Amino acid sequence: MNMQQLTQEQATVGLKTAVRIIRGWRASPGQACKILRISRSTLRRAKEGKRTAFSLDVDQLQRIGLILGIHASLRTVFANQANVTSFPGLPNDNAFFDGRPPLDVMAQGDLISLYETYKRIDQLKHLGEG
C-alpha cells in the first residue's frame, strides 16, 4: 500500500499515534508541529483524541511513517521503555547529531533531517549483530 492509498481514517490513526509517540519523547508542542508539519490546532485536536478526521498530504504521511519507524527501531534496540522514550531527547555523539539530541535535529522541520535521524536510529538495530 502506498501513501496515496491510505484512507482518511488510517491517516488519522497514524497522526494520533505519531503525536502520542512524540509526546512520549517529551517534545514541546512547537517541536511536534515542526516534526509533523502540522498546525497547533491540528496538534491539539490529535491530542484530544476525539473522532476528528484529518486530511493529510503525502509529506505529512511520510513524516508519520518515519516517526513510527523510529519508535519501532527504538523498541527493538532497547528493552527498557524508559530508554525508548528518553533516547530522542538525549545528546548524541554520533557524527550526524554532533552532540545534539535527535529530537532537536528532527525539529528542524525538514523531511531530510527526519529521514536521516530515522536512518541513524534504525542502524542501531544492527550494531549488536554479526
Backbone torsions as a table, in degrees:
resi	resn	phi	psi	omega
1	MET	NA	129.5	177.6
2	ASN	-98.5	174.8	-173.8
3	MET	-60.4	-33.9	-178.5
4	GLN	-69.7	-20.6	-175.7
5	GLN	-91.2	-3.3	177.6
6	LEU	-67.4	138.0	176.0
7	THR	-77.5	164.4	177.7
8	GLN	-62.0	-35.6	178.9
9	GLU	-65.2	-43.7	178.3
10	GLN	-62.9	-41.8	178.6
11	ALA	-62.8	-39.8	179.6
12	THR	-64.9	-44.7	177.9
13	VAL	-62.4	-42.0	178.6
14	GLY	-61.2	-44.1	179.8
15	LEU	-63.2	-46.8	-179.3
16	LYS	-62.1	-38.1	178.6
17	THR	-66.8	-45.7	179.5
18	ALA	-61.4	-41.4	178.1
19	VAL	-62.6	-42.2	178.6
20	ARG	-62.1	-41.8	178.7
21	ILE	-63.8	-48.4	-177.7
22	ILE	-64.5	-37.8	175.9
23	ARG	-63.9	-37.2	176.9
24	GLY	-62.3	-28.0	176.3
25	TRP	-78.5	-2.3	-178.2
26	ARG	65.4	36.5	175.4
27	ALA	-74.2	147.8	174.8
28	SER	-72.9	160.4	175.9
29	PRO	-56.2	-38.7	178.7
30	GLY	-62.9	-41.5	177.4
31	GLN	-64.0	-44.5	179.9
32	ALA	-59.2	-43.2	-179.9
33	CYS	-63.8	-41.5	179.7
34	LYS	-68.3	-42.9	-178.7
35	ILE	-61.0	-44.9	-176.3
36	LEU	-92.6	-7.4	-176.7
37	ARG	54.6	55.3	177.5
38	ILE	-127.7	163.5	178.6
39	SER	-82.0	164.8	176.7
40	ARG	-60.8	-37.9	-178.7
41	SER	-68.2	-37.2	176.4
42	THR	-65.4	-42.4	177.6
43	LEU	-59.6	-45.7	-179.4
44	ARG	-61.7	-44.4	179.6
45	ARG	-65.2	-37.7	179.2
46	ALA	-67.8	-36.2	179.3
47	LYS	-69.5	-35.4	-178.1
48	GLU	-66.9	-25.2	175.2
49	GLY	73.3	13.2	178.5
50	LYS	-70.3	167.1	-178.5
51	ARG	-75.0	61.7	179.4
52	THR	-100.1	136.4	175.3
53	ALA	-95.5	140.6	-179.8
54	PHE	-115.5	137.1	175.5
55	SER	-99.3	111.1	-174.0
56	LEU	-117.1	146.3	178.2
57	ASP	-90.4	174.8	-175.5
58	VAL	-60.7	-40.6	179.0
59	ASP	-59.6	-45.0	179.9
60	GLN	-65.9	-38.6	178.1
61	LEU	-65.8	-37.5	176.9
62	GLN	-64.3	-40.9	178.9
63	ARG	-62.2	-43.2	178.1
64	ILE	-60.8	-45.0	179.0
65	GLY	-59.9	-39.3	178.8
66	LEU	-67.8	-39.4	177.9
67	ILE	-63.3	-44.2	178.2
68	LEU	-62.8	-38.5	178.2
69	GLY	-66.4	-41.7	177.4
70	ILE	-61.1	-46.9	-179.5
71	HIS	-61.1	-44.0	179.6
72	ALA	-62.8	-41.5	178.7
73	SER	-63.8	-44.2	179.6
74	LEU	-62.2	-37.8	178.9
75	ARG	-67.8	-28.6	177.5
76	THR	-75.7	-39.5	-176.3
77	VAL	-74.1	-41.5	-173.5
78	PHE	-112.7	129.4	175.7
79	ALA	-78.6	-28.6	-176.0
80	ASN	-87.0	121.1	-178.5
81	GLN	-59.0	-32.9	179.0
82	ALA	-61.8	-36.5	177.6
83	ASN	-70.1	-36.0	179.1
84	VAL	-60.1	-43.2	-177.0
85	THR	-84.9	-28.1	-177.0
86	SER	-86.7	-27.3	-174.6
87	PHE	-51.7	-47.8	-177.2
88	PRO	-61.1	-23.7	-177.9
89	GLY	-94.6	-0.9	-177.0
90	LEU	-95.4	144.0	175.5
91	PRO	-55.2	142.0	-175.4
92	ASN	-129.3	128.8	-176.9
93	ASP	-90.2	3.7	172.6
94	ASN	-55.0	141.5	-176.2
95	ALA	-53.6	-37.9	-179.5
96	PHE	-63.5	-41.7	-177.1
97	PHE	-81.3	-28.2	176.0
98	ASP	52.9	46.4	177.5
99	GLY	85.6	-7.4	179.9
100	ARG	-87.3	150.4	172.9
101	PRO	-68.0	142.2	176.5
102	PRO	-52.7	-34.8	179.4
103	LEU	-59.3	-40.2	178.6
104	ASP	-65.4	-38.3	179.0
105	VAL	-66.7	-46.0	179.4
106	MET	-60.9	-36.9	-175.5
107	ALA	-76.1	0.7	172.2
108	GLN	-62.9	-23.3	171.1
109	GLY	97.4	-12.2	-179.5
110	ASP	-92.1	149.5	-176.8
111	LEU	-64.0	-34.1	-179.2
112	ILE	-62.6	-45.4	179.2
113	SER	-61.8	-38.9	178.6
114	LEU	-66.2	-45.3	179.6
115	TYR	-64.0	-44.3	-179.5
116	GLU	-65.1	-35.3	175.2
117	THR	-63.6	-45.5	176.8
118	TYR	-56.2	-48.2	-178.4
119	LYS	-58.3	-45.3	-178.2
120	ARG	-64.9	-41.9	-179.4
121	ILE	-71.2	-39.2	178.4
122	ASP	-63.2	-32.8	179.1
123	GLN	-65.5	-23.6	178.3
124	LEU	-60.7	-28.7	179.6
125	LYS	-61.1	-29.5	-172.9
126	HIS	-96.6	-4.6	-178.5
127	LEU	-65.4	-35.1	-177.7
128	GLY	-85.4	-4.2	-178.0
129	GLU	-87.5	163.1	171.0
130	GLY	86.8	NA	NA
